[in-house]
Amino acid sequence: MAAAQIPGEDRTLPGEDARATAPVACSLTRAGLAAQAGRWERLAARAMIRFERTGHGIRASFRPGPGTEEELRALVDVETGCCPWAAWAVHTDGTKLVLDVRAAGAGIAPLHAMFTGLRPATVPRQARRPR
């Protein structure tokens, strides 16, 4: 199987050619989908610092913190099982965690749609100093 290179990186995601022919469907139940979506929203609200659509999927960056990497990897484990038509990868990039999700053909639009509601975490304003 051929491997696709992640844009701007030397890393590759194995098996992308095989994913191009896999059916674009999720095997989670309605309750499972709701639970997974809630987990993604909570993680994004507390740790996501950047989100972008790419030509082949999405890339999201997260601030490391207690439990952040573990939750991100747990979410990706679920997604890898229920949506094998996409390639899911988590890696560190300096001081942040990066999620790259890639698909081919008909899988790209569903990936974009899956993450439409995620919003980056708000950074609390620093308390004003007394004058």
Contacts in CASP RR format, 6 or more apart in sequence:
PFRMAT RR
TARGET T0000
AUTHOR 0000-0000-0000
METHOD contacts of the structure
MODEL  1
MAAAQIPGEDRTLPGEDARATAPVACSLTRAGLAAQAGRWERLAARAMIR
FERTGHGIRASFRPGPGTEEELRALVDVETGCCPWAAWAVHTDGTKLVLD
VRAAGAGIAPLHAMFTGLRPATVPRQARRPR
1 14 0 8 1.000
1 15 0 8 1.000
1 16 0 8 1.000
1 17 0 8 1.000
1 18 0 8 1.000
2 15 0 8 1.000
2 16 0 8 1.000
2 17 0 8 1.000
3 12 0 8 1.000
3 13 0 8 1.000
3 14 0 8 1.000
3 15 0 8 1.000
3 16 0 8 1.000
4 12 0 8 1.000
4 13 0 8 1.000
4 15 0 8 1.000
4 16 0 8 1.000
4 56 0 8 1.000
4 87 0 8 1.000
4 102 0 8 1.000
5 11 0 8 1.000
5 12 0 8 1.000
6 12 0 8 1.000
6 13 0 8 1.000
6 89 0 8 1.000
6 100 0 8 1.000
6 102 0 8 1.000
7 54 0 8 1.000
11 89 0 8 1.000
11 91 0 8 1.000
13 87 0 8 1.000
13 89 0 8 1.000
13 100 0 8 1.000
13 102 0 8 1.000
14 87 0 8 1.000
15 87 0 8 1.000
16 87 0 8 1.000
16 102 0 8 1.000
16 104 0 8 1.000
17 104 0 8 1.000
19 84 0 8 1.000
19 85 0 8 1.000
19 86 0 8 1.000
19 87 0 8 1.000
19 103 0 8 1.000
19 104 0 8 1.000
20 104 0 8 1.000
20 105 0 8 1.000
22 84 0 8 1.000
22 85 0 8 1.000
23 85 0 8 1.000
24 85 0 8 1.000
24 103 0 8 1.000
24 106 0 8 1.000
24 107 0 8 1.000
24 110 0 8 1.000
25 83 0 8 1.000
25 85 0 8 1.000
26 33 0 8 1.000
26 82 0 8 1.000
26 83 0 8 1.000
27 81 0 8 1.000
27 82 0 8 1.000
27 83 0 8 1.000
28 36 0 8 1.000
28 78 0 8 1.000
28 82 0 8 1.000
36 75 0 8 1.000
36 78 0 8 1.000
36 79 0 8 1.000
36 82 0 8 1.000
39 71 0 8 1.000
39 75 0 8 1.000
40 75 0 8 1.000
40 115 0 8 1.000
40 118 0 8 1.000
41 117 0 8 1.000
41 118 0 8 1.000
43 62 0 8 1.000
43 68 0 8 1.000
43 71 0 8 1.000
43 72 0 8 1.000
43 75 0 8 1.000
44 51 0 8 1.000
44 60 0 8 1.000
44 118 0 8 1.000
44 119 0 8 1.000
44 120 0 8 1.000
44 121 0 8 1.000
45 119 0 8 1.000
45 121 0 8 1.000
46 68 0 8 1.000
46 121 0 8 1.000
47 62 0 8 1.000
47 63 0 8 1.000
47 64 0 8 1.000
47 65 0 8 1.000
47 68 0 8 1.000
47 121 0 8 1.000
48 60 0 8 1.000
48 61 0 8 1.000
48 62 0 8 1.000
48 63 0 8 1.000
48 118 0 8 1.000
48 119 0 8 1.000
48 120 0 8 1.000
48 121 0 8 1.000
49 61 0 8 1.000
49 62 0 8 1.000
49 63 0 8 1.000
49 96 0 8 1.000
49 120 0 8 1.000
49 121 0 8 1.000
50 59 0 8 1.000
50 60 0 8 1.000
50 61 0 8 1.000
50 120 0 8 1.000
51 58 0 8 1.000
51 59 0 8 1.000
51 60 0 8 1.000
51 61 0 8 1.000
51 115 0 8 1.000
51 118 0 8 1.000
51 120 0 8 1.000
52 58 0 8 1.000
52 59 0 8 1.000
52 60 0 8 1.000
53 112 0 8 1.000
54 100 0 8 1.000
54 102 0 8 1.000
55 108 0 8 1.000
56 102 0 8 1.000
56 103 0 8 1.000
56 104 0 8 1.000
56 108 0 8 1.000
57 86 0 8 1.000
57 101 0 8 1.000
57 102 0 8 1.000
57 103 0 8 1.000
57 108 0 8 1.000
57 111 0 8 1.000
57 112 0 8 1.000
58 99 0 8 1.000
58 100 0 8 1.000
58 101 0 8 1.000
58 111 0 8 1.000
58 112 0 8 1.000
58 115 0 8 1.000
59 98 0 8 1.000
59 99 0 8 1.000
59 100 0 8 1.000
59 101 0 8 1.000
60 98 0 8 1.000
60 99 0 8 1.000
60 115 0 8 1.000
60 118 0 8 1.000
61 93 0 8 1.000
61 96 0 8 1.000
61 97 0 8 1.000
61 98 0 8 1.000
61 99 0 8 1.000
62 68 0 8 1.000
62 72 0 8 1.000
62 96 0 8 1.000
62 97 0 8 1.000
62 98 0 8 1.000
62 99 0 8 1.000
63 96 0 8 1.000
63 97 0 8 1.000
63 121 0 8 1.000
64 92 0 8 1.000
64 95 0 8 1.000
64 96 0 8 1.000
64 97 0 8 1.000
68 97 0 8 1.000
69 90 0 8 1.000
69 97 0 8 1.000
72 90 0 8 1.000
72 97 0 8 1.000
72 99 0 8 1.000
73 90 0 8 1.000
76 88 0 8 1.000
76 89 0 8 1.000
76 90 0 8 1.000
76 99 0 8 1.000
79 86 0 8 1.000
79 88 0 8 1.000
79 101 0 8 1.000
80 88 0 8 1.000
85 103 0 8 1.000
85 107 0 8 1.000
86 101 0 8 1.000
86 102 0 8 1.000
86 103 0 8 1.000
86 107 0 8 1.000
86 111 0 8 1.000
87 100 0 8 1.000
87 101 0 8 1.000
87 102 0 8 1.000
87 103 0 8 1.000
88 99 0 8 1.000
88 100 0 8 1.000
88 101 0 8 1.000
89 99 0 8 1.000
89 100 0 8 1.000
89 101 0 8 1.000
89 102 0 8 1.000
90 97 0 8 1.000
90 98 0 8 1.000
90 99 0 8 1.000
90 100 0 8 1.000
91 97 0 8 1.000
91 98 0 8 1.000
91 100 0 8 1.000
92 98 0 8 1.000
101 111 0 8 1.000
102 111 0 8 1.000
103 110 0 8 1.000
103 111 0 8 1.000
END
